[in-house]
Amino acid sequence: MSSTCTSTCSSGQVQAQKLSSDQAVRITLELFKAHFSATGASDATLQKILVSAPGRSEISGNHTDHEGGHVIAGALNVAITGVCAPNGTQTIRLVSQGFDPVEVDLASLEPREDEKLTTQAIVRGMAYKLASNGFTPQGFDIALTSTVPGGSGLSSSAACEAALGRAMEALWKGEPISAIDLALYSQFAENTYFGKPCGLMDQLSVCLGGLAFMNFEDPAHPQYERLSFNFEDKGYALVLVNVGSDHVQFTHEYAAVPQEMQAVAQAFDKTRLCEVLQADFNGRVVELREKLGDRALLRAIHYWYENNLVDERWRALNENNIDTFLDLTRKSGTSSGMFLQNVSTSGSYQPAMLALGLAEQLLQGAGAIRIHGGGFGGSIQCFVPLDMVDEFIASMNSWFGDGAAMRYAIANKGASAQCL
């Protein structure tokens, strides 16, 4: 049985703080040689390509991207690293430590139902998008390693898609691919082939790199601005805590969020909430409650509230006003918990809510905390005062396991490829 893309692309993980980019390249090259060159599967004399794609943190804009809203996201100093080379066949062969090798025959690039939620689906989906945009597919071998914690909401799947896309771009004949187009190809592969609904924020952040404000009102032509900003210069560390529950198991919960938001939009003969005026919504609350239920309305309320918070937080960052940014971050977290309702899951298993409660207990009102990314499982986001960060990380790790809480920095470089 094939592993999921999240798991496969996260194999061989080492904590980011313990693995430099040079070490990642060395380990990945050794994996490539051990699996391909040493067995004669790949010609050792061929030019090898190095690809890399970072993980990402959603800084602001919880479930706003798929509704045509605004988001702030930052690429992180963790990444999927790949080494690849042509193999003279019509098959892509992928290896990742700890998992069975994966092969995809390029003779057929149509989506397959039996490949949903697998690495093969991502490979096939990316190959299809590049082929349909003028590239000539050819077989290649690729080894991947990762410092992006799988299933924790740091977009290991988007990093996998972008790394594969850059590998195909480098190895196949075709025109250069912009960061926006690569993000759109990656989103298509995840939605149509992998089978997970998502907006464009994950993929665009991974492809762009740095800290960026994104506007998804026009989904085919998203607008963005970038800002050079270091949270630690303002006295706070960005800490993400893996709550120990792979968010993939909550895909059905995640999928219900855009479905319910868009059901509200459809009641106004629109596709996404960015097309609906909040005043018009307020005039039809009674009718919509009967038709759609309360949770759909609450999630629509979150969208408008959170979208405004994104704009206010971007303004605060541009003005170097960290106190306002943190205050708005707390408000964002409250809205996700109360209105969006992507923190708690049904039943007694509440890993994300417990992590938020324990983090709040440690910080006692200092810094800010909120659910991170898709929610339900995955990770929580914490802005921790520098004089508290070591104790904070130690305490969270004692509760959620070694390496659960990690200190991150914004990485300026997005998905890329270069010759080795």
Secondary structure, DSSP 8 states (H G I E B T S, - for coil): ----HHHHTTTT---GGG--HHHHHHHHHHHHIIIIITTTSS-TTS--EEEEEEEEEEEE-TT-GGGT-EEEEEEEEEEEEEEEEE-SSSEEEEEETTS--EEEETT--S--GGGTTSHHHHHHHHHHHHHHTT-----EEEEEEE-S-TTTTS-HHHHHHHHHHHHHHHHSSS----HHHHHHHHHHIIIIII-----SHHHHHHHH-SEEEEE-SSTTS-EEEEE---GGGGTEEEEEEE-SS-GGGGHHHHHHHHHHHHHHHHTTT-SSGGGS-HHHHHTTHHHHHHHH-HHHHHHHHHHHHHHHHHHHHHHHHHTT-HHHHHHHHHHHHHHIIIII--S--SSS--HHHHHHHHHHHHHTTSSEEEEETT-SSSEEEEEEEGGGHHHHHHHHHHHH-TTSEEEE-B----SEEEE-
